[in-house]
Amino acid sequence: MNLGTFLGKQFIKVIQWNEPEPGVLAWRFPMQDMEIENGGRLTVRESEMALFVNEGRIADVFAPGLYTLTTHNLPLLTDLLNWDKEFESPFKSDVYFFSTHLQIDQKWGTATPITFRDKEFGAARMRGYGIYSYRLADPRAFFTQVSGTRQSYHVNELEDQLRNTIIARMTDIFANSELSFLDMTANEAALADKIAAVVKPSFTALGLELTQFVVENISLPDELQKSLDARIGMNMVGDLDKYSQFAAAQSLSVAAANPGGVAGIGVGLGAGAAMGQAMASALHPPAAAPAATAAPAAAVAGATKFCTSCGHSIPGQAHFCPDCGKPQ
């Protein structure tokens, strides 16, 4: 390269990145037909990291701070590049920026129910959903395993991979779990911690750090949930006879509230029959019970007495004849 060619080139004095929008994980600084000036400045802001790549090899990683790019602070580039050439910039390298702040409110959920063996119900299927948060923690691993030399890489491009990883690890946990479904729903926080512990190594392998994992809901498919509700209801009722009476009363209430339906007609007929029976009882009272056997004539006659001396009648309660005064 002659001096004229060198002077006609463009040199980069300042390298920096402002994240333009949420969801960007990696971004490559535009370097086409440009070289970094020896002594140029690199600005890495909080929640960022920068990576130098020379001829496909990772040279240096920079944490947040302000750097002057010289051979003194680029030891790995010193080994890779020839620093003795005059008028030539040694920084013909690619620079990548990585966003390291939290990626919050990421959704996970089971697209289809997970089949597992429950110690109380036997084979069962379960659904679940929740949220998680993570950050990019290792630019080297992320560049090598995920983003590569692309111009940019976004959060939404990782969603399917991370969600499927979570569901796969959940399936392993449920397959070997000794907890019943009811125990899981009662201890969702403990279940979340257990799932997070199993999932974290998979995130680490991609250069990510799982910082939060939340189980918002664990449930059964609708048809199984109905069976579980019926079983819980029977356990709560206890007495089957009382439950049957209660269910019959509930059915009558529901049918009566729907007079236009078939059930309502049945209730109306039943009510009419009951009313007819009540009216018949009022119009035709039941026959009186047979009277007691008539008292003996002597007993009846004993209601009026006659004096043994004069023959006059004596009131039934008197003990003396009112005419002659004889005791009776």
NUGUGU-353044 format. One record per residue (C-alpha): residue number from 1; x, y, z. Coordinates in pm, 1 decimal, always signed. Layout:
N
NUM_X_Y_Z $
...
//
This chain:
328
1_+0.0_+0.0_+0.0 $
2_+141.7_+340.6_-101.8 $
3_+94.1_+667.2_+85.6 $
4_-179.7_+793.1_-151.5 $
5_-386.3_+481.3_-103.6 $
6_-345.1_+506.6_+272.2 $
7_-448.2_+874.6_+283.2 $
8_-759.0_+797.7_+74.7 $
9_-889.1_+544.2_+323.9 $
10_-1141.9_+618.4_+595.3 $
11_-1040.9_+570.0_+955.5 $
12_-1266.9_+522.4_+1253.3 $
13_-1179.7_+733.6_+1554.0 $
14_-1474.7_+651.8_+1777.9 $
15_-1656.0_+320.2_+1813.0 $
16_-1977.8_+316.7_+2014.3 $
17_-2334.5_+186.0_+2009.8 $
18_-2668.2_+316.0_+2131.4 $
19_-2925.6_+38.6_+2142.2 $
20_-3192.5_+164.5_+1897.5 $
21_-3484.4_-43.8_+2027.8 $
22_-3568.1_-309.6_+2285.4 $
23_-3496.1_-670.9_+2201.5 $
24_-3154.7_-637.6_+2029.1 $
25_-2903.4_-887.1_+2167.2 $
26_-2609.8_-843.3_+1926.3 $
27_-2507.5_-582.7_+1668.6 $
28_-2206.9_-559.2_+1436.9 $
29_-2039.5_-219.8_+1398.0 $
30_-2022.9_-124.2_+1024.5 $
31_-1661.7_-174.2_+915.1 $
32_-1681.8_-207.8_+535.9 $
33_-1395.5_-24.7_+364.9 $
34_-1298.3_+127.9_+698.3 $
35_-1022.4_+70.2_+948.3 $
36_-986.5_+165.8_+1311.4 $
37_-736.1_+439.9_+1375.3 $
38_-448.5_+350.0_+1602.2 $
39_-530.1_+530.8_+1925.6 $
40_-901.4_+548.1_+1848.1 $
41_-1162.0_+541.8_+2122.0 $
42_-1401.0_+261.9_+2212.4 $
43_-1700.2_+345.3_+2434.2 $
44_-1884.9_+58.6_+2598.2 $
45_-2183.1_+171.6_+2803.4 $
46_-2341.6_+6.8_+3102.1 $
47_-2559.6_-287.9_+2996.7 $
48_-2326.6_-348.2_+2698.6 $
49_-2015.7_-548.3_+2612.6 $
50_-1797.4_-533.1_+2301.1 $
51_-1615.2_-809.6_+2117.6 $
52_-1325.3_-778.7_+1871.8 $
53_-1300.7_-1048.6_+1604.6 $
54_-1000.9_-1065.6_+1372.9 $
55_-1012.0_-1295.5_+1071.2 $
56_-1273.9_-1511.0_+1233.2 $
57_-1095.0_-1540.5_+1567.5 $
58_-1215.3_-1376.2_+1888.5 $
59_-943.7_-1136.3_+1999.8 $
60_-1072.6_-933.3_+2295.9 $
61_-1384.5_-872.2_+2504.4 $
62_-1449.0_-529.2_+2658.3 $
63_-1665.5_-460.2_+2963.7 $
64_-1833.1_-118.9_+3016.6 $
65_-1581.8_+168.0_+3002.9 $
66_-1384.3_+404.8_+2776.6 $
67_-1083.4_+254.4_+2598.1 $
68_-799.0_+392.1_+2386.1 $
69_-720.0_+128.8_+2127.7 $
70_-346.5_+70.3_+2134.4 $
71_-118.9_-230.1_+2160.8 $
72_-104.6_-177.7_+2537.3 $
73_-469.2_-266.5_+2599.1 $
74_-515.5_-520.1_+2319.6 $
75_-280.0_-801.3_+2415.7 $
76_-455.1_-1064.0_+2210.0 $
77_-463.0_-845.4_+1900.0 $
78_-91.2_-788.7_+1949.2 $
79_-35.1_-1157.9_+1894.9 $
80_-261.3_-1167.9_+1589.9 $
81_-154.4_-857.5_+1396.9 $
82_+165.1_-705.5_+1259.7 $
83_+218.0_-374.2_+1438.5 $
84_+537.5_-274.7_+1253.4 $
85_+383.9_-163.1_+924.7 $
86_+398.5_+211.8_+881.1 $
87_+92.9_+416.4_+775.6 $
88_-131.4_+113.6_+809.3 $
89_-394.6_+72.6_+1074.1 $
90_-365.3_-252.6_+1265.2 $
91_-735.5_-257.4_+1345.1 $
92_-889.3_-422.3_+1042.5 $
93_-1115.4_-616.3_+1276.7 $
94_-1486.0_-669.3_+1323.1 $
95_-1643.7_-517.9_+1633.8 $
96_-1962.1_-659.4_+1785.2 $
97_-2170.7_-504.6_+2060.1 $
98_-2389.4_-712.2_+2293.4 $
99_-2679.0_-597.5_+2510.5 $
100_-2644.8_-738.0_+2861.7 $
101_-2946.8_-586.2_+3037.9 $
102_-3234.5_-804.5_+3156.5 $
103_-3475.7_-939.1_+2898.4 $
104_-3787.1_-946.1_+3117.0 $
105_-4140.1_-1082.4_+3084.8 $
106_-4047.7_-1364.1_+2848.3 $
107_-4335.8_-1608.7_+2811.0 $
108_-4327.2_-1985.7_+2832.7 $
109_-4612.2_-2232.6_+2808.2 $
110_-4698.7_-2586.0_+2704.8 $
111_-4828.3_-2593.1_+2347.9 $
112_-4974.9_-2940.0_+2418.5 $
113_-5038.1_-3108.7_+2756.7 $
114_-4747.1_-3300.1_+2910.0 $
115_-4824.1_-3663.8_+2994.5 $
116_-4686.6_-3781.2_+3329.1 $
117_-4749.4_-4045.6_+3591.6 $
118_-4932.2_-3912.4_+3895.4 $
119_-4909.9_-4108.7_+4219.2 $
120_-5278.0_-4045.2_+4297.7 $
121_-5450.4_-4040.6_+3958.8 $
122_-5218.4_-4263.3_+3757.1 $
123_-5139.3_-4141.9_+3405.5 $
124_-5243.4_-3780.1_+3362.3 $
125_-5181.8_-3480.6_+3137.5 $
126_-5087.3_-3136.8_+3256.2 $
127_-5056.8_-2785.1_+3114.4 $
128_-4861.1_-2490.2_+3249.4 $
129_-4744.7_-2139.2_+3170.4 $
130_-4544.6_-1857.5_+3324.6 $
131_-4269.2_-1602.5_+3266.6 $
132_-3890.2_-1588.7_+3291.8 $
133_-3609.2_-1334.6_+3261.6 $
134_-3252.4_-1367.7_+3139.0 $
135_-2949.9_-1165.5_+3035.7 $
136_-2664.4_-1213.6_+2792.1 $
137_-2369.5_-1289.3_+3021.3 $
138_-2096.3_-1441.6_+2801.4 $
139_-2041.8_-1269.0_+2463.1 $
140_-1784.9_-1529.8_+2356.2 $
141_-2026.2_-1820.0_+2402.1 $
142_-2318.9_-1630.5_+2251.1 $
143_-2116.8_-1525.9_+1946.3 $
144_-1984.7_-1878.4_+1896.5 $
145_-2305.7_-2069.4_+1965.0 $
146_-2583.8_-1834.4_+1856.3 $
147_-2535.3_-1502.2_+1676.5 $
148_-2217.6_-1560.2_+1471.7 $
149_-2126.5_-1295.2_+1213.7 $
150_-2478.2_-1170.0_+1148.5 $
151_-2540.8_-797.7_+1136.1 $
152_-2781.4_-821.9_+1431.4 $
153_-2959.0_-1075.3_+1647.8 $
154_-3287.6_-1022.0_+1835.5 $
155_-3467.9_-1165.8_+2134.9 $
156_-3762.2_-1296.8_+1933.1 $
157_-3526.8_-1519.4_+1736.0 $
158_-3446.3_-1708.0_+2056.3 $
159_-3801.5_-1749.0_+2186.0 $
160_-3878.8_-2089.5_+2035.2 $
161_-3539.7_-2232.9_+2130.7 $
162_-3563.5_-2122.8_+2493.2 $
163_-3929.1_-2218.9_+2535.3 $
164_-3874.2_-2567.7_+2391.0 $
165_-3572.2_-2612.4_+2617.1 $
166_-3782.0_-2522.2_+2921.8 $
167_-4065.2_-2760.6_+2826.1 $
168_-3820.2_-3045.5_+2761.8 $
169_-3662.2_-3003.4_+3104.9 $
170_-4007.7_-2980.0_+3266.7 $
171_-4105.6_-3311.1_+3108.9 $
172_-3795.6_-3475.0_+3258.3 $
173_-3882.2_-3335.3_+3602.4 $
174_-4242.0_-3456.7_+3592.3 $
175_-4140.8_-3799.8_+3466.3 $
176_-3921.4_-3851.1_+3773.5 $
177_-4127.0_-3653.1_+4023.2 $
178_-4278.6_-3816.8_+4328.9 $
179_-4521.3_-3528.8_+4378.8 $
180_-4885.8_-3551.9_+4281.5 $
181_-5057.2_-3291.8_+4067.2 $
182_-5230.5_-3147.3_+4374.2 $
183_-4895.1_-3112.1_+4551.2 $
184_-4749.7_-2931.8_+4249.4 $
185_-5029.4_-2677.2_+4235.8 $
186_-4992.1_-2611.7_+4608.1 $
187_-4615.0_-2553.0_+4576.2 $
188_-4572.0_-2363.5_+4248.7 $
189_-4284.7_-2151.1_+4385.3 $
190_-4086.1_-2460.1_+4486.3 $
191_-4165.2_-2619.7_+4150.6 $
192_-4036.8_-2307.6_+3970.5 $
193_-3709.0_-2322.0_+4163.6 $
194_-3664.9_-2686.2_+4071.7 $
195_-3729.5_-2622.6_+3701.9 $
196_-3493.8_-2320.9_+3700.8 $
197_-3211.9_-2527.1_+3851.7 $
198_-3243.6_-2782.3_+3572.1 $
199_-3281.8_-2524.0_+3293.4 $
200_-2992.3_-2292.3_+3389.2 $
201_-2711.3_-2509.4_+3240.7 $
202_-2883.1_-2502.2_+2900.8 $
203_-2895.9_-2120.4_+2914.7 $
204_-2532.4_-2101.3_+3024.0 $
205_-2423.7_-2308.9_+2725.8 $
206_-2568.4_-2036.3_+2500.3 $
207_-2394.0_-1755.7_+2688.5 $
208_-2710.8_-1659.6_+2877.3 $
209_-2793.5_-1631.7_+3246.3 $
210_-3141.8_-1729.5_+3366.2 $
211_-3223.1_-1475.7_+3638.1 $
212_-3590.0_-1548.3_+3713.6 $
213_-3836.0_-1827.8_+3646.8 $
214_-4201.9_-1814.0_+3751.2 $
215_-4474.6_-2077.5_+3728.2 $
216_-4800.4_-1884.8_+3704.7 $
217_-5038.8_-2175.8_+3659.9 $
218_-5044.9_-2554.6_+3648.3 $
219_-5369.9_-2715.0_+3531.5 $
220_-5526.6_-3023.6_+3379.6 $
221_-5704.5_-3036.0_+3042.3 $
222_-6074.1_-2949.0_+3065.4 $
223_-6206.3_-3304.7_+3058.6 $
224_-5968.7_-3416.6_+3334.8 $
225_-6035.8_-3104.3_+3538.4 $
226_-6409.0_-3186.2_+3536.6 $
227_-6335.4_-3535.1_+3669.5 $
228_-6112.6_-3390.4_+3940.5 $
229_-6380.1_-3135.9_+4037.2 $
230_-6639.1_-3415.4_+4064.7 $
231_-6406.2_-3618.8_+4284.8 $
232_-6335.9_-3321.6_+4511.0 $
233_-6707.6_-3248.7_+4531.8 $
234_-6786.2_-3606.2_+4639.7 $
235_-6515.0_-3593.6_+4904.3 $
236_-6659.7_-3269.5_+5037.2 $
237_-7018.5_-3402.4_+5039.7 $
238_-6934.6_-3729.6_+5211.9 $
239_-7296.6_-3858.9_+5259.6 $
240_-7417.3_-3987.1_+4922.6 $
241_-7786.5_-3983.1_+5021.1 $
242_-7771.2_-3619.6_+5124.1 $
243_-7577.7_-3537.6_+4810.0 $
244_-7846.2_-3704.2_+4595.9 $
245_-8117.6_-3502.0_+4768.4 $
246_-7917.9_-3185.3_+4721.0 $
247_-7856.3_-3262.9_+4352.0 $
248_-8228.8_-3330.2_+4298.0 $
249_-8317.5_-3000.4_+4460.0 $
250_-8063.6_-2820.0_+4245.1 $
251_-8208.8_-2981.1_+3931.7 $
252_-8558.8_-2862.3_+4025.1 $
253_-8430.5_-2508.5_+4078.5 $
254_-8256.2_-2504.5_+3743.9 $
255_-8556.4_-2648.1_+3561.5 $
256_-8795.9_-2406.1_+3726.5 $
257_-8577.0_-2117.6_+3612.0 $
258_-8623.0_-2237.5_+3252.1 $
259_-9003.0_-2276.7_+3209.3 $
260_-8977.4_-2290.5_+2831.7 $
261_-8760.2_-2600.8_+2824.7 $
262_-8853.1_-2967.2_+2845.0 $
263_-8726.7_-2982.9_+3201.8 $
264_-8944.0_-2683.9_+3289.7 $
265_-9251.0_-2860.6_+3144.3 $
266_-9174.7_-3160.4_+3362.7 $
267_-9149.8_-2942.6_+3668.3 $
268_-9480.7_-2774.9_+3575.7 $
269_-9652.1_-3111.8_+3541.6 $
270_-9516.1_-3223.2_+3874.9 $
271_-9633.6_-2903.0_+4040.8 $
272_-9979.2_-2940.2_+3879.8 $
273_-10013.1_-3293.9_+4003.9 $
274_-9922.8_-3187.1_+4355.3 $
275_-10178.5_-2903.6_+4340.9 $
276_-10449.5_-3140.8_+4214.9 $
277_-10385.9_-3374.5_+4502.8 $
278_-10412.9_-3084.8_+4747.9 $
279_-10748.2_-2969.6_+4596.2 $
280_-10891.9_-3319.6_+4598.5 $
281_-10805.7_-3350.3_+4964.9 $
282_-10985.9_-3024.5_+5039.7 $
283_-11305.8_-3112.3_+4846.7 $
284_-11332.9_-3471.0_+4967.5 $
285_-11209.2_-3490.9_+5322.7 $
286_-11132.3_-3838.9_+5443.0 $
287_-11408.9_-4039.3_+5618.8 $
288_-11431.5_-3989.4_+5992.6 $
289_-11296.2_-4259.9_+6210.9 $
290_-11562.0_-4505.7_+6340.4 $
291_-11731.9_-4379.1_+6656.4 $
292_-11662.8_-4555.6_+6979.0 $
293_-11906.3_-4824.0_+7086.3 $
294_-12218.2_-4671.9_+7237.8 $
295_-12217.4_-4659.9_+7612.5 $
296_-12452.5_-4897.9_+7794.1 $
297_-12802.9_-4771.4_+7846.9 $
298_-12754.7_-4774.9_+8217.7 $
299_-12462.5_-4542.2_+8185.7 $
300_-12668.9_-4306.9_+7967.9 $
301_-12965.2_-4329.2_+8191.6 $
302_-12741.4_-4269.1_+8487.1 $
303_-12721.5_-3912.2_+8378.5 $
304_-13075.0_-3855.9_+8545.7 $
305_-13169.0_-4016.6_+8881.3 $
306_-13510.0_-4060.9_+9061.6 $
307_-13574.2_-4053.6_+9433.7 $
308_-13637.6_-4396.3_+9576.7 $
309_-13883.3_-4255.8_+9827.2 $
310_-14099.6_-4007.7_+9641.5 $
311_-14006.8_-4083.3_+9278.6 $
312_-13917.2_-3727.7_+9188.6 $
313_-13621.3_-3668.4_+8954.6 $
314_-13290.7_-3583.3_+9109.7 $
315_-13012.8_-3392.8_+8921.7 $
316_-12720.5_-3616.8_+8832.3 $
317_-12480.6_-3436.7_+9059.0 $
318_-12715.5_-3416.1_+9366.5 $
319_-12690.3_-3652.6_+9660.4 $
320_-13029.3_-3557.4_+9824.9 $
321_-13382.5_-3549.5_+9684.1 $
322_-13488.4_-3186.8_+9646.4 $
323_-13850.0_-3275.1_+9735.1 $
324_-13835.3_-3513.6_+10028.8 $
325_-13476.5_-3457.2_+10136.2 $
326_-13390.4_-3825.3_+10146.3 $
327_-13024.6_-3900.2_+10083.9 $
328_-12953.5_-4083.0_+9760.9 $
//
